[in-house]
Amino acid sequence: MQPTGAELFASFFPFLILTSIPFAIGAFYLAPKMGRSPWLWAILLFIPVVNLVVISIFLFLVMGAILDRLNAITDRMENVTPFS
């Protein structure tokens, strides 16, 4: 007897939830450092299937925040005179 689509999804759903938890926890701690709402990002990353899109958006936001900080450090280093 072949399992139906609903049965396959029901057996795969706990895996989706368990893999969503680490991303939700990570977003909860990273979001405030970027000036974002931690609860919103954690909830969006906890929802299965929705989190596939939200993960990519969140990763681009993290990369943008990192690049902004690196650019600020570079600007600060260019304006410093050595041995002053």
N, C-alpha and C positions, 0 to 999 in steps of 0.2 A: 504494500500500500504506500503510495506516494504522499509525503507531507504536503499540506496546502501552504499557500503563501503566508497565511495568518499564523500557522504553526511555526514556520521558519522564522518569521519576524519575532514571535513570542520567545523563541529559544535564543535569538540573537540580541534581544532587547537588554538583558542584564549586562551583556558585554558592552553595549553602547553606553549604559549608565556608568559602569565602572571605569571606562576610559575617559568619560567626560569629567569625572571628579578631579583628577590632577590639573586639568586645564582650568577648571573653575577656581580652584584654590590659588593657582598661579596668577590668574587674572585679578583675583581679589586683593592680592598683595602688590601687584604691579600697577594697577589702575590709579591708585591715589598718587603715586610718584609721577604720573603723567598728567595729573589734574583731572582725572575721569572718575565717574561713580563706580566704586568697587562692587556694589551689590548688583547694579545693572549688568556689568560685564560678567560677573560670576553666574548670574541666572541665565544669561544668554548662552554662555559656554556650557552650562549644565544640560540644556535642552538638546536631546539627540537630534540629529540631522540638521537642525538650525545651526549647531555649533560648527559645522563644516565650513559655512560661509563666514561666521563670526570669527573663527580662528584666523583666517587669512586677513581680515580687516584689523584684528587686534595685533597681529604680527607686524603689519605695515605701520601701525601707530607706534609700536615699540621701536621699530627701526628708525622711524622719523624722530622720535624723542632722543634716541642715541646719537643720531647725526646732528641734531640741534645742539646737544651738549658738546660734542666733539668740535663743532664749528665755533662755539663760544670759547672753548679752551684754546683753539688755534688763534682766534682773534686776540685773546688776552696775551698769548705768548708773543705775537707779533708786535704788540704795543709796549713790551717790556724792554728796557735797555739793559744790556748785560753789564754786570759789575757796577751797579749804581749804588 
